[in-house]
Amino acid sequence: MVTPADIAEASRRITGRVRVTPVMNLEDGSFGSAGHLAVKLESLQRSGSFKARGAFNRILSGNVPESGVIAASGGNHGAAVALASLSLGFRAEIYVPEVASPSKVARLVAYGADVTIVGQRFPETYLAMQARAALTGALMVHPYDQPEVLAGAGTLAMELEGQVPDVDTIMVAVGGGGLIGGVASWFGGRVRVVGVEPFACATLHDAMKAGVPVDVPTGGIAVDSLGATRIGSLTFDTAREFIDRVVLVEDDAIRDAQLQAWDSLRVALEPGGAAALAAITSGAYVPSAGERVAIVLCGGNFDPSSLHA
């Protein structure tokens, strides 16, 4: 398991490479809550999501060969790996599925990555990337299930504790589990960590119910960022010990949370980035009176004009 010492070391390693993202303390009664709410604006992170933390830590932790860095992703992870590689002076190869949006592919190219489009579904893309990595020896950066990636994500929690030292509960969206695994590893049961998933991507929820990681069907509005088909093994081990519960939200609730974040906070969030907030705005999680709740807004990579389309 990843330890707080691993996360502290990751923080030292990536300081100056990633942003210290701000926290906004909301007015009492915000979003109809009886609790005291604060939002961590990780959507303002480099590359537009928390993924930059794990990408930088993984690359800086390894011995990068001449063949560079390689990853598979159609979204935020690929952008983070491409940006980190560009910043550190390494070549990056990013494998993306055929369904990846042209705008996201263009962003990878803008960050200097060599992009290969292969596979109708992500598992096919990932297998192709693994074969390429075995051939070239490039340093592979997993989207969530590597200790260095998990520790990098955990630096968000270390940072957040300094910003909101009296927090009771932290709401975290879950895809493959890198972020919530890092957050839970840092706090180690000292605060309540609540995972939030769409009903259409209930990866951790279903694993907790089954008692083991299981393959799940994925779809819906947040599938491009929360659509891992199986929870990471590192996160699952951490979840059984340190994650309080997982709540599920409907796609309509996520879209409503996007709208409320923009209308009330002037914060633009992608669907996955709004999932944790949706647990509050929809009533899937109801804070008790006076409960201090920090909500991680983990990504903002989307076209804001689509909100009112």
Beta strands, then each sheet from edge to edge (+ up, - down):
strand 1: 23-25
strand 2: 36-41
strand 3: 69-72
strand 4: 92-96
strand 5: 114-117
strand 6: 139-140
strand 7: 169-173
strand 8: 192-198
strand 9: 245-249
strand 10: 292-297
sheet 1: 1+ 2- 10- 7- 8- 9-
sheet 2: 5+ 4+ 3+ 6+
end
